């Protein structure tokens, strides 16, 4: 007969032994799990280290480096350079207009005015006169000027602001102004005074002297001897009809002395008198 299974004191110990085994198993499982956890924690450290290293280094370096560098450098550089350059240069050029304008105005004004004024000499205000023998001509000339009395054919015919002499080897006085009465017909005398082979006429017009028709003219010598080229002659030639002609004239190189002598001739022609001899 089989003995019934009843708990005995040893079975109770056996229960305690089961408990111990369960604990041991649990501890073993925990150790395994712990080891797995340790590996899991160790592997992630190695894994992310190898993986992220190439990825971030290659991507950011390749992508941002070429992109920003070519784009900004060519774009802003050409835009500002050509645009502001022509603008200021064009405006600066326009500023030359006012600078040229004020300079020209004051320079030309005062320069021309004093140049013209001093060149004109006032005609003599004080005069005297003399009579040419046997010609019917009374010559009015500036007081303080000189004439000659001898020889008679030159009396009251030559005039100068200095005393007059007859140079050695010369038959007539050396003087800048002369008044000569002659029987040469008017047209013949005018042709000789304006001979185009010898004289270049600078001006010529008709006038009256002592109520008689006359020509006033100025000419420049272009011939050979006896004068030098550029010698100028200014004269009044008076037509006396059958009695010939009378000439008031001066001759010399252009200059202030010649201009003063021309004024003396103008004075003589305007105030002298011519009557029948």
C-alpha positions in Angstrom: 0.0 0.0 0.0 1.3 3.4 -1.0 1.9 5.8 1.7 0.0 9.0 1.2 2.0 12.1 0.2 2.0 14.3 3.1 4.2 17.1 3.9 7.0 16.3 6.0 9.5 18.3 7.7 11.9 17.8 4.8 9.4 19.0 2.2 9.2 22.2 4.1 13.0 22.4 3.8 12.5 21.6 0.2 10.2 24.6 -0.2 12.9 26.8 1.3 15.3 25.3 -1.1 13.1 26.2 -4.0 13.0 29.7 -2.8 16.7 29.8 -2.7 16.9 28.6 -6.3 14.5 31.1 -7.4 16.5 33.8 -5.8 19.7 32.4 -7.3 18.0 32.3 -10.7 16.8 35.8 -10.3 20.3 36.9 -9.4 21.7 35.2 -12.4 19.1 36.7 -14.7 19.9 40.1 -13.1 23.5 39.6 -13.8 22.8 38.7 -17.4 20.6 41.7 -17.8 23.2 43.9 -16.1 25.8 42.6 -18.5 23.6 43.3 -21.4 22.9 46.8 -20.1 26.6 47.4 -19.6 27.2 46.3 -23.3 24.3 48.4 -24.4 25.8 51.4 -22.7 29.2 50.7 -24.0 28.2 50.1 -27.6 26.2 53.3 -28.0 29.3 55.3 -27.0 31.4 53.6 -29.7 28.5 53.7 -32.2 27.7 57.4 -32.2 31.4 58.3 -32.1 32.1 56.7 -35.4 28.9 57.6 -37.1 28.5 61.4 -36.4 32.1 62.1 -37.0 32.2 61.8 -40.8 28.6 63.1 -41.3 28.8 66.5 -39.7 32.3 67.2 -40.9 31.6 66.4 -44.6 28.2 68.0 -44.9 28.7 71.4 -43.3 32.1 71.8 -44.8 31.1 71.0 -48.4 27.7 72.7 -48.4 28.2 76.1 -46.7 31.7 76.7 -48.0 31.1 77.0 -51.7 27.7 78.5 -51.4 28.3 81.7 -49.5 31.7 82.4 -51.0 31.0 82.9 -54.7 27.5 84.4 -54.2 28.4 87.5 -52.1 31.8 88.4 -53.6 30.8 89.0 -57.3 27.4 90.4 -56.6 28.1 93.5 -54.4 31.4 94.2 -56.0 30.3 95.3 -59.5 27.1 97.0 -58.3 28.6 99.9 -56.2 31.8 100.4 -58.3 30.4 101.6 -61.6 27.3 103.2 -60.2 28.7 106.0 -57.9 31.8 106.6 -60.1 30.1 108.3 -63.1 27.7 110.3 -61.0 30.2 112.4 -59.0 32.5 112.8 -62.0 29.7 114.2 -64.1 28.7 116.7 -61.4 32.3 117.7 -60.9 32.6 118.5 -64.6 29.6 120.7 -64.5 31.3 122.8 -61.7 33.8 124.0 -64.3 31.2 126.3 -65.8 31.0 128.7 -62.9 34.7 128.7 -62.5 35.4 129.8 -66.1 32.5 132.4 -66.1 33.7 134.7 -63.2 37.3 134.5 -64.3 36.7 135.7 -67.9 34.3 138.6 -66.9 36.6 140.6 -64.6 39.8 140.0 -66.7 38.5 141.3 -70.0 36.7 144.3 -68.5 39.5 146.2 -66.8 42.2 145.1 -69.2 40.7 146.6 -72.4 39.5 149.9 -70.8 42.8 151.3 -69.6 44.6 150.1 -72.7 42.5 152.2 -75.1 42.2 155.3 -72.9 45.9 156.2 -72.5 46.7 155.7 -76.2 44.6 158.7 -77.1 46.5 162.1 -76.6 44.5 165.3 -76.2 45.1 167.7 -79.1 47.1 170.9 -78.2 44.8 173.6 -76.8 47.2 176.6 -77.2 48.1 177.6 -80.8 50.1 180.1 -82.8 50.3 180.8 -86.5 52.6 181.8 -89.4 52.2 182.9 -93.0 53.9 181.2 -95.9 55.4 183.7 -98.3 53.6 184.1 -101.6 51.2 181.1 -101.2 48.2 182.6 -99.4 48.4 179.9 -96.7 48.3 180.7 -93.0 49.2 177.8 -90.9 47.9 177.3 -87.4 50.1 175.1 -85.2 50.6 174.2 -81.5 52.2 176.9 -79.3 55.6 175.7 -78.2 56.3 174.1 -81.5 59.0 175.3 -83.9 59.2 176.3 -87.5 61.8 177.9 -89.7 62.1 181.4 -91.3 65.1 180.8 -93.5 65.6 180.0 -96.3 62.4 181.7 -97.5 61.2 178.6 -99.5 61.0 176.7 -96.3 59.6 179.4 -94.1 56.5 178.3 -92.2 56.6 175.0 -94.1 58.2 172.6 -91.6 57.2 172.0 -87.9 58.6 170.1 -84.9 58.2 170.1 -81.2 62.1 170.5 -81.1 64.2 173.2 -82.8 64.6 172.4 -86.5 67.9 172.1 -88.3 69.0 171.2 -91.8 71.2 168.2 -91.6 74.5 168.3 -93.5 74.2 167.0 -97.1 70.4 167.6 -97.0 68.7 170.5 -98.8 65.5 170.6 -96.6 64.9 170.6 -92.9 64.4 167.3 -90.9 60.9 167.7 -89.3 58.0 165.3 -88.8 55.2 167.7 -90.0 55.1 169.8 -93.2 52.7 172.1 -95.0 53.6 172.4 -98.7 51.8 174.5 -101.3 52.5 173.5 -104.9 51.3 174.1 -108.4 50.9 170.4 -109.0 47.3 169.7 -110.0 45.2 168.0 -107.3 44.6 164.6 -109.1 48.2 164.3 -110.1 49.4 165.0 -106.5 46.8 162.5 -105.1 48.0 159.8 -107.5 51.6 160.3 -106.4 50.7 160.2 -102.7 48.8 156.9 -103.1 50.8 155.2 -105.8 49.9 151.5 -105.4 53.4 150.4 -106.4 54.9 152.2 -103.5 52.1 152.8 -101.0 49.4 150.6 -99.5 46.4 152.8 -98.7 45.1 152.1 -95.2 42.3 154.6 -95.2 41.0 157.3 -97.5 38.0 159.7 -97.4 36.9 163.1 -98.7 36.6 166.2 -96.5 37.0 170.0 -96.7 39.9 172.2 -95.5 39.3 176.0 -95.3 36.1 175.4 -97.4 38.0 173.7 -100.2 37.5 170.0 -101.3 40.2 167.7 -99.9 41.1 164.1 -99.3 42.3 162.7 -96.0 44.2 159.5 -96.2 46.8 157.2 -94.5 49.2 154.9 -96.4 52.1 152.5 -95.6 55.3 152.4 -97.6 55.8 149.1 -99.5 58.4 150.2 -102.0 62.2 150.3 -101.8 64.4 153.4 -101.1 64.3 156.1 -100.0 62.0 154.9 -97.1 62.0 151.7 -95.0 59.1 149.3 -95.3 56.4 150.1 -92.7 56.9 153.9 -92.9 53.5 155.5 -92.6 52.2 158.7 -94.1 49.1 160.7 -93.0 47.9 163.7 -95.0 45.3 166.1 -96.1 45.5 167.1 -99.8 43.6 170.3 -100.6 42.3 171.0 -104.2 43.0 174.7 -105.1 41.8 174.3 -108.7 44.0 176.2 -111.2 46.4 177.2 -108.4 47.4 173.6 -107.7 47.2 171.9 -104.3 48.3 172.2 -100.6 49.3 169.2 -98.5 49.3 169.0 -94.7 51.2 165.8 -93.7 53.3 163.8 -91.3 55.4 160.7 -91.9 57.2 158.2 -89.7 57.2 154.8 -88.1 54.0 153.8 -86.3 54.1 154.6 -82.6 53.1 157.2 -80.0 55.2 160.0 -81.6 53.6 159.3 -85.0 50.1 159.3 -83.4 50.8 162.7 -81.7 52.0 164.2 -85.0 48.8 163.0 -86.7 46.8 165.0 -84.2 48.9 168.1 -85.0 48.1 167.6 -88.7 44.4 167.3 -87.8 44.7 170.6 -85.9 46.4 172.4 -88.8 43.9 171.2 -91.3 40.9 172.2 -89.2 42.1 175.8 -88.3 44.5 176.9 -91.1 43.3 179.1 -93.9 44.0 179.0 -97.6 43.3 182.0 -99.9 44.4 183.1 -103.3 48.1 184.1 -103.4 
